[in-house]
Structures are given as C-alpha cells and as structure tokens.
Amino acid sequence: MDRTLREMLDTLPKEGREHVDGRYRELNEEVETLSALRLVAGKAQADVASARHINQPSVSKIESQADMYLSTLRSYIEAIGDKLELIVRLPSPPAMRLHHLGDVFATPRATTRPRATRSGPAKLASTRT
C-alpha cells in the first residue's frame, strides 16, 4: 500500500516532525538564483535596470553570471530593495558578520605593514593617511 508523505510524517515523534517542519521552512525561504530573488521581491528586470542606471540586457547578464564582484551583487540586491549581509560560519560558533566587504565606498581600516627603506631593513609603517 502506498503512503503519502503526510502519512509518513505523522508516524514520526513530535520532535521529529518539528525538525522536518523547521527544515522545510528554512528551505522554503531560500532561493537558488538572483532572478528568483528578484521575483520574490516583486521586481522586473526593467525595475532593477532603472535603479542601477543600466539597461535590461545587463541585468539579464548579471543574473546569469556564476561569479561576480561583491560590489555588483550588493548593488543588485539594493536595486531590488534589500540589503546584502555577509555572514561567515566557522566550525566553532558564533557566526560573524562581515561589514563593508564589497562596499566600494567604505573607508578601509588602517593597517600596519612593513615598509622597506633605502637605509635599512623593513620598518612598520601605518597605511593611515
């Protein structure tokens, strides 16, 4: 006798059903492509093109790219009315949010790096101006 998925899920203990339902909700909130994300946001390619000051074929090209700059992704996401957040999940908790990565207008933090001089070995110098 064939059973439906619902019938099989009903045989699971309550905790098992809650886990399956939670995972279903997570997967239901994910999208596979930029075009799917755009459709969820209720935008047409023409809307994105207008917001980014580019033409519609350029939006189509962005949506079909497998690899792109983070700044391109950020401006695309902002054009559909959302915000891009980058979260790094390492093996040990907690997850960390990266700020300003891919933001071409962000001011980088000052770093120190060795700088060679004519008169001797490398000395530490600040890149802050």
Summary of the structure (lengths in Angstrom):
residues: 129
radius of gyration: 23.5
end to end distance: 75.4
largest distance: 86.9
contacts: 236
relative contact order: 0.08
helix: 43%
strand: 15%
